[in-house]
Amino acid sequence: MSARIGVGGIFIECNHFTSHLADRSAFERSEWLAGETLLAKDTGVIGGMLSVLRDAGYEPVPLFYASACPSGAVAAEVYDELKSELLLRLANAGELDGVLLCLHGAGAAVNTPDLEGDLAGAVRERVGERVPIIGTLDLHAHVTSELLTQTDALLAWETYPHVDAFETGERGARAMIEILSGRLKPVMAIAKVPVLVSAIHGQTDPPGPFADVMQEAKRQEGKGAIYSVNPILVHPYLNMPNMGGGTLVVANDDEVGAVSLAKRLAKRYWENRAALQPATYSPVEAVRLGLQLEGAPVLLVETADCCGGGATGDSVHALRALLAEAPEQTAIVPVVDPGAAREAHSAGLGEQVRLRLGHQLDSKWGEPVEVEGVVAKLSDGAFIYRGGIWDGRAGNMGPTAVIALGPVQIVVSSNATYDWMTEQFDLLGLKPADCKFVVAKNPMNYHQAYAGVMKGAFVLDTPGPTPANTNALAYTGMNGEWFPANPDMVVDDPQVAVSRQRFC
Ligand SMILES: [Zn+2]
């Protein structure tokens, strides 16, 4: 009889610095999968897992899988429901030979700060110590000792911008096959250094400070007992103890080797810390500098309001600077504001509207701006992602309007959505490449969305829960010091945690 592998998980990246929680609808809008709908997934991590299991003649057993766009923490009752869904299906799944979980690693629920550790622990309690549990993670994970203890192998994405979700699912399933065939007796070590930096210089294509660690990591895989090596750039917008970047190593029955390599690479990460810190500009300064550049588009990177990092997307700091400094220039500015979107829809196409826009979802980061413009476009906001980790998945901005203030076009949507390429703008027939200014609310993906066309990009220093410089945030959960809060601190020895070895 073929081996039966349970497949499921909960995938969300959470932000402790916004008060806007992930509710049930955030998951319903994205993915809420069980039974046949889970088995039908042919993209993303789950798709990769299923494909390898089937090719190997294993039987994938659908548990439950839910994902949502990054946001604040998951509401307590929502996490409880998601967890019970998964555990219920696990209880009804019959005897399993292994469990594959698709996780992010930076999930947090209001009642359970370490979402993944808690979930893996609950699964472990049900399946016991003899069944391997393997998790896949985003490389922006906060890997806790609890998660490390409850799982047998953790494999993280190796690309940023993220393009290897499917491949990571395949790697997870292959590791499962190796364990079940007795060839892999996994032991994990993670070494961390207290570096809390944004993802702005965290690209994995060289050159770059994180790419440097990634390249060295990949050179070590397959040498001796080293099975997998994953550099981790921790999602810095959690407020938890022991956060840091470093390296996660899975070795074959060699704890000493795993610890030694994880430490060596974490030290390399530490040495690269200064290069991970980005330079920033005030919005006014950035617009003025942009006006001096020839051609278009110039990117105003309002990374502090990144929906892909859990922000609400409702900042108007960049918009305010554009309206003050360059109202005659073509520009596209996205702002999430469900109330304003509703007003625009009820006014109707071609009508003049006066709106109080922005900072209504997460009001602590700024004041709304008063704008008067014409409703130039209306849409239901539904689109499909093309490429990347969300390839083929539905995106949903909800009721959306384009408000034109002369040449400045404001995309007013109802829901925060992850930025990959320019799917949101494409849906509305906007041509960002032809505009003088485009406001991008992400720290990395704008590079690929405007590759070859952008004439300049300025990372803005604005208030928000996902800032370029983490010194803008009041961490209360961290124990000890960290870089860059203390730029002169010394770290001699990375902090190391080791997993439990179950298959000796
Ligand atoms: Zn990520």
Boltz pocket constraint, residues with backbone or C-beta under 6 A from the ligand:
constraints:
  - pocket:
      binder: B
      contacts: [[A, 138], [A, 139], [A, 140], [A, 162]]
      max_distance: 6.0
